[in-house]
Amino acid sequence: MGFATNAIHVGQDPDPSTGAIVAPIYQTSTYVYEELGKTKGGYDYARSNHPNRKALERTIAKLEGGLSSYVFTSGMAAIDSVFRLLRPGDHVVVSEAVYGGVYRLTTQLLVHFGLEFSFVDTTDPAVVLGAFRPNTKMIYIETPTNPTLRITDISVMAKLANERHATLVVDNTFLTPYLQRPIELGAHIVVHSLTKYLNGHSDSTGGAVVLTRPDDAEKIYFIQRSGGAGLAPMDCFLTSRGMKTLAVRMLQHNANGLAVARHLDAHPKVRKMYYPGLVNHPQHELARKQQKGPGAMLAFDVGSVEAARRFLNQVKICALAESLGGVESLISLPAQMTHASMPKEVRDRIGITDSLVRLSVGIEDVEDIIADIDQALLYI
Ligand SMILES: Cc1ncc(COP(=O)(O)O)c(C=O)c1O
């Protein structure tokens, strides 16, 4: 079956007891046993599992081409569970331009449990190789990165990881399996913030881990039910509903993203543009090779914090908000919002200037998005 068909049908069977085409939200904490030692449908307690979670996990595993997937209360909870596969003394090589929350989790929390992290430019394989230590067990990459849209070659990273018996983890939040298929390129584990494009409607948080190896899958399921951060029925339901339109949404996001990026690139008030779909992006060719489209995340520099403040306070259709990947356009200033927990010297090194604006282009009429940006740019 094709991607859109799978997104609508896999895991989404009609309710067996009523025939309802959309299965109900199983808003229950516990399940009554038929007799001691025998449950009705394999469920006993909602922390461990429930039908809405199982349905969503089946769809995500299918779309990413994985063996199985497990969903969590947020993208960060999903990512945290992946690092819990490691043991004290293990070392991870991480994309230096990683989402601020991952930087915070690793440098301020997980280091206290004996894990070691090196943040390097994963767009350069020689640098990744140089960062390897005898105890390196994982390469963790985000591609494209948030918010500077740097691209790491997934196949090259997979080869490096395999040669050194390390696990390659790819955060595929920015593109979704519709635009990028990390497992086909050799990734062992894929993570997502479901809060973004997979749900797509900005009405729940969630995260997913997609596994390719039975051993990892068993451990992640153990972490999910022991740690208790599995996604709740209502949020699973909302995410499953959102995912049914993933293919059409991503097509429109892609088209709108490209149109807005071209417009901004030619705008005299924009100092620097970051978007892999533009031929002047340094990794445009790699993006064309490993992605089915450039996506709808872009960033641009407006020259000063004051200019950024004036611009952001004037947008009307683009909502000044954290998050991304919703049907509505969302705009932010990463240095003060999503990446505020990253030290300024690190932000400066990876190009997150104080005046860098990030835009998640929604699927409104693109003329309206562009008109909104243009009127706000007049205030700079
Ligand atoms: C690329 C990426 N990964 C992970 C996360 C974390 O996801 P969540 O906010 O659902 O915890 C985010 C959040 O913005 C993100 O942008």
The ligand as a Gaussian input file, in Angstrom:
#p B3LYP/6-31G(d) Opt

LIG

0 1
 C       13.518000      18.554000      16.435000
 C       12.834000      18.406000      17.753000
 N       12.982000      17.263000      18.438000
 C       12.392000      17.077000      19.645000
 C       11.623000      18.070000      20.215000
 C       10.985000      17.832000      21.560000
 O        9.642000      17.547000      21.422000
 P        8.511000      17.875000      22.521000
 O        8.402000      19.367000      22.592000
 O        7.290000      17.203000      22.009000
 O        8.994000      17.317000      23.810000
 C       11.431000      19.271000      19.531000
 C       10.610000      20.328000      20.128000
 O       10.530000      21.425000      19.639000
 C       12.067000      19.446000      18.275000
 O       11.931000      20.580000      17.582000

